[in-house]
Amino acid sequence: MTRPEARCPVRPGDACTLCHPGATGPQDCALVWLVRSDPELSAQLAEITAEHRRSTGRVA
């Protein structure tokens, strides 16, 4: 049985590549924390995510 692949919440559609040293996944990534804790960045990410969903036909 294979393990599920962690998805990067900052780069919609991409897998978590552990790009931040010491991170074991999105749950402890400093970049993810920064984006989610900053209202402006969080709003931009919401727009990017919505556009990605529209372009892939996964409208929520």
N, C-alpha and C positions, 0 to 999 in steps of 0.2 A: 504494500500500500504506500502511495506517495503522500508526502506532506503537502498541504496547500501552500501556494506561493504567495508571500506577502506582497501586497500592492503598495506603491508609493502614493500617499495621499497628496503630495505636493506636485507630482508629475502624473496627471491622470493617464491611465492606460499603460504605465510602465511598472515593472516589478521593482521592489525595493532592492537596490544594489548595495546597500550598506555603505553609502558614500560618505557618511559622517564617521570618523574614527571612533571606535568603541561602541557604536550602535549595534544592536542585535536585531533590529527591525524597526518599523515605524513607531512602535510603542515607546522607544527610548531615544529617538532621533532628535537632536537639538534643532535641526532645521524645521522639522514638522512642528515641534513645540513653538518655535518662533513665529511661524506663519499662522498657527492657530491662535496664538495669544495676541497678535497684532490685528486690530480691527480692519485697517486698510488692506493689509496683506490677505487677511481672511476673506474680505469682500472680493478682491481680485481673484483669489483662488476659486471662489464660488462661481465667478463668471467664466473662468477657464474650464472648470469642471462641467458647467452647463453646456458650453460650446462643444466640449469633447463628447458629451452624451448625445447631443443633437447630431454631430457628424458621424457617430457610430450607430445611430438609430436606437440608442438606449435612453430615450426621453423618460424622465421620472416625473 
